[in-house]
Amino acid sequence: MSDSPSSSVQAARERIAARLGELRRDAELTGHELALRCGWSPSKSSRIERGRTPASDADIRAWCTACGAADQITDLIAENRRAEQMYVHWRRLHRHGMRRAQEEVAPLYRDTRTFRVYCSNVVPGMLQTEAYATALLSTIAAFQGTPDDSPEAAASRVERSDVLHDSRHRFALLVEETVLRYRIGDADTMAGQLGYLLAVMALPNVSLGVIPFTAPRRVWPLEAFYLFDDHRVSVELLTAAVNVSAPSEIAVYAQAFTQLTELAVHGTAARALIAEAINSLE
């Protein structure tokens, strides 16, 4: 397993920092001289070059200009923005509400042919009912202190999930049994959500597995992650969404998904666990 889902983010930032260091040395400037030209403290230029402080677009412009390398600005800013997109804080992503965030990933859902999804805390977004999604997103907005447009965001999430009914897409989804028991919304909301899981299991392009409480753990419960084909993994942390694109890290998540699948039950056994959860609501 990789040490952190954000290791590829750090590697990207280190590449940018290394390139900035090369530009400074090519310009035969000391760190102090560079800082003077940029109007910074020497400590700031040192932190940027060592990768301790991510460079902003403005920092890159100032650095390249000071080094007489204005022709490098466009490429470095583009690389810097790709690095920023790898690790996006939820509060930044949701600063105008959550509906926009749902809409922005719709093209990714349409373009993906094989989804592999593991969730240990809530029902995967693409399987959520509108009532469940509204209750969940409202709670998230309150916790983050961001605008609460949960009804609109939930409707957008459900609309995005239409891909479930497109036979060109394949879905392999895993949830921990705890997901069936955690109360998101009231009892009616949970009953409707669990009933919907039973209905979705009948779709020929959907495989839903449940990892029982009693499963001998060869892989510990992990943070929720979504594999989009073999091109990208989205990992959901408490504070941020991490988008992994490095092939070596994608392979680790694929390996984890395979091993988690071996712990799960499917078909009749999975339906029984969902039915038990429904009965517990009475």
C-alpha positions in Angstrom: 0.0 0.0 0.0 1.2 3.6 -0.7 2.0 5.7 2.4 -0.6 8.3 1.5 -3.3 8.9 -1.1 -1.8 12.3 -1.6 1.8 11.1 -2.4 1.3 11.8 -6.1 0.3 15.3 -5.2 3.5 15.9 -3.2 5.5 14.4 -6.0 4.0 16.8 -8.5 4.7 19.8 -6.3 8.3 18.6 -5.8 8.8 18.5 -9.5 7.6 22.1 -9.8 9.9 23.1 -6.9 12.8 21.3 -8.5 12.2 23.1 -11.8 12.0 26.5 -10.1 15.3 25.7 -8.4 16.9 24.9 -11.8 15.7 28.2 -13.2 17.3 30.1 -10.3 20.6 28.3 -10.7 20.6 28.9 -14.5 20.1 32.6 -13.8 23.1 32.4 -11.4 21.0 33.9 -8.6 21.2 33.1 -4.9 18.0 32.4 -3.0 18.5 35.8 -1.3 18.9 37.6 -4.6 15.8 36.0 -6.0 13.8 37.0 -2.9 14.9 40.6 -3.3 13.9 40.7 -7.0 10.5 39.2 -6.1 9.9 41.4 -3.1 9.8 38.4 -0.7 11.5 37.3 2.4 14.4 34.9 1.9 12.5 32.3 3.8 9.6 32.3 1.3 11.8 31.5 -1.7 13.5 28.8 0.3 10.2 27.2 1.3 9.0 27.2 -2.3 12.2 25.7 -3.7 12.2 23.0 -1.0 8.6 22.1 -1.7 7.5 23.0 1.7 5.1 25.8 0.5 3.2 25.2 -2.7 3.9 28.0 -5.2 0.9 30.1 -6.4 0.4 31.1 -10.0 1.6 34.6 -9.0 4.7 33.1 -7.3 5.6 31.3 -10.5 5.2 34.4 -12.6 7.4 36.4 -10.2 10.0 33.7 -10.0 10.3 33.1 -13.7 10.4 36.8 -14.4 13.2 37.3 -11.9 15.1 34.5 -13.5 14.7 35.9 -17.0 12.6 32.8 -17.9 9.3 34.3 -18.8 8.9 31.7 -21.5 8.5 29.0 -18.8 5.6 30.7 -17.0 2.7 29.1 -19.0 4.0 25.6 -18.8 4.8 25.8 -15.1 1.4 27.4 -14.2 -0.4 24.6 -16.2 1.6 21.9 -14.2 0.9 23.7 -11.0 -2.8 23.8 -11.6 -2.8 20.1 -12.4 -1.1 19.5 -9.1 -3.8 21.6 -7.3 -6.5 19.6 -8.9 -5.1 16.4 -7.4 -5.9 17.6 -3.9 -9.0 19.8 -3.6 -10.3 20.9 -0.2 -14.0 20.3 0.1 -14.6 23.8 1.5 -13.1 25.2 -1.6 -15.0 22.9 -3.9 -18.3 23.6 -2.1 -17.7 27.3 -1.5 -20.7 28.1 -3.8 -22.7 25.1 -2.8 -22.6 21.4 -3.8 -24.7 21.3 -6.9 -21.9 22.6 -9.1 -19.5 20.0 -7.8 -22.1 17.3 -8.8 -22.4 18.7 -12.3 -18.7 19.1 -12.9 -18.0 15.3 -12.6 -20.9 14.3 -14.9 -18.7 14.1 -18.0 -16.3 11.8 -16.1 -19.2 9.5 -15.3 -20.4 9.5 -18.9 -16.9 8.7 -20.2 -16.1 5.9 -17.8 -16.9 2.4 -18.8 -15.9 0.4 -15.7 -16.5 1.7 -12.2 -15.0 0.1 -9.1 -16.3 1.7 -6.0 -15.6 1.0 -2.3 -17.4 2.8 0.5 -17.0 2.2 4.2 -19.1 5.1 5.6 -22.1 5.9 3.4 -23.9 4.5 0.4 -22.0 5.3 -2.8 -23.2 8.5 -4.5 -24.3 6.8 -7.6 -26.6 4.5 -5.6 -28.2 7.2 -3.4 -31.8 8.0 -3.4 -32.7 11.7 -3.6 -34.0 11.7 0.0 -30.8 10.0 1.4 -28.5 12.3 -0.7 -30.4 15.4 0.6 -30.0 14.3 4.2 -26.3 13.5 3.8 -25.4 16.6 1.8 -27.2 18.8 4.3 -25.2 17.4 7.1 -22.0 17.9 5.1 -22.8 21.5 4.4 -23.5 22.2 8.1 -20.2 20.5 9.1 -18.1 22.4 6.5 -19.9 25.7 7.0 -20.6 26.0 3.3 -23.8 27.1 1.5 -26.6 24.4 1.9 -28.1 23.7 -1.5 -28.6 20.1 -0.6 -32.0 19.6 -2.4 -30.6 20.9 -5.7 -27.3 19.0 -5.3 -29.1 15.8 -4.5 -31.3 16.1 -7.6 -28.2 16.7 -9.7 -26.5 13.6 -8.1 -29.5 11.4 -8.9 -29.6 12.8 -12.5 -25.9 12.0 -12.8 -26.5 8.4 -11.7 -28.6 7.7 -14.9 -25.5 6.0 -16.2 -26.5 3.0 -14.1 -29.2 2.3 -16.6 -26.8 2.5 -19.6 -25.6 -0.9 -20.6 -22.4 0.5 -21.9 -21.2 1.0 -18.3 -20.2 -1.7 -15.8 -20.4 -1.2 -12.0 -18.6 -3.2 -9.3 -19.5 -1.7 -5.9 -18.6 -2.7 -2.4 -19.9 -1.4 0.9 -19.1 -2.3 4.5 -22.1 -3.7 6.4 -21.9 -0.6 8.6 -23.1 1.4 5.7 -26.4 -0.4 5.9 -26.8 0.5 9.5 -25.6 4.1 9.8 -28.7 6.3 10.1 -28.6 9.0 7.4 -31.9 10.8 7.6 -34.9 9.3 9.3 -36.1 5.7 9.3 -38.2 6.3 6.2 -35.3 7.7 4.3 -33.1 4.7 5.3 -35.8 2.2 4.4 -36.2 3.8 1.0 -32.5 3.8 0.4 -32.0 0.2 1.4 -35.0 -0.8 -0.7 -33.4 1.0 -3.6 -30.2 -1.0 -3.2 -32.2 -4.2 -3.5 -33.7 -2.9 -6.7 -30.4 -1.8 -8.2 -28.9 -5.3 -7.6 -31.3 -6.6 -10.3 -29.6 -4.5 -13.0 -27.4 -6.8 -15.2 -24.5 -4.3 -15.3 -24.3 -3.8 -11.5 -22.5 -6.0 -9.0 -23.1 -4.9 -5.4 -21.1 -6.6 -2.6 -21.4 -6.2 1.1 -18.5 -6.9 3.5 -20.1 -8.4 6.6 -19.2 -7.4 10.2 -17.9 -10.9 10.7 -15.6 -11.1 7.7 -12.0 -12.0 8.7 -10.1 -8.8 7.8 -7.2 -9.2 5.4 -7.7 -5.6 4.4 -8.7 -3.0 7.0 -11.6 -0.6 6.3 -10.3 2.1 4.1 -11.4 5.6 3.0 -14.0 5.7 0.3 -12.5 5.5 -3.2 -13.8 5.4 -6.8 -11.8 3.9 -9.7 -12.7 5.3 -13.1 -11.5 2.7 -15.6 -7.8 2.4 -15.1 -7.2 6.1 -15.5 -8.1 7.8 -12.3 -8.9 7.2 -8.6 -10.9 9.7 -6.5 -10.4 9.3 -2.8 -12.7 11.0 -0.3 -10.9 12.3 2.9 -12.6 14.3 5.6 -11.0 17.6 4.4 -10.4 17.0 0.7 -10.9 15.0 -2.4 -7.7 13.4 -3.7 -7.5 12.6 -7.4 -4.8 10.0 -8.2 -3.5 9.6 -11.7 -0.1 7.9 -11.2 -0.4 4.4 -12.7 1.5 2.9 -9.7 -0.9 4.3 -7.2 -3.9 3.4 -9.3 -2.6 -0.2 -9.3 -2.5 -0.2 -5.5 -6.1 0.8 -5.3 -7.1 -1.8 -7.8 -5.2 -4.4 -5.7 -7.1 -3.2 -2.6 -10.4 -3.4 -4.4 -9.7 -7.0 -5.5 -8.8 -8.1 -2.0 -11.8 -6.3 -0.5 -14.0 -8.1 -3.1 -12.8 -11.4 -1.7 -14.2 -10.4 1.7 -17.6 -9.4 0.4 -20.8 -11.5 -0.1 -23.0 -11.0 -3.2 -26.4 -12.1 -4.5 -28.6 -13.8 -2.0 -26.3 -13.4 1.0 -25.9 -9.6 0.3 -29.7 -9.3 -0.1 -30.1 -11.0 3.3 -27.9 -8.4 5.0 -29.8 -5.5 3.4 -33.1 -7.1 4.4 -31.9 -7.5 8.0 -30.9 -3.8 8.0 -34.4 -2.8 6.8 -36.0 -5.0 9.5 -33.9 -3.3 12.2 -35.6 0.0 11.3 -39.0 -1.2 12.6 
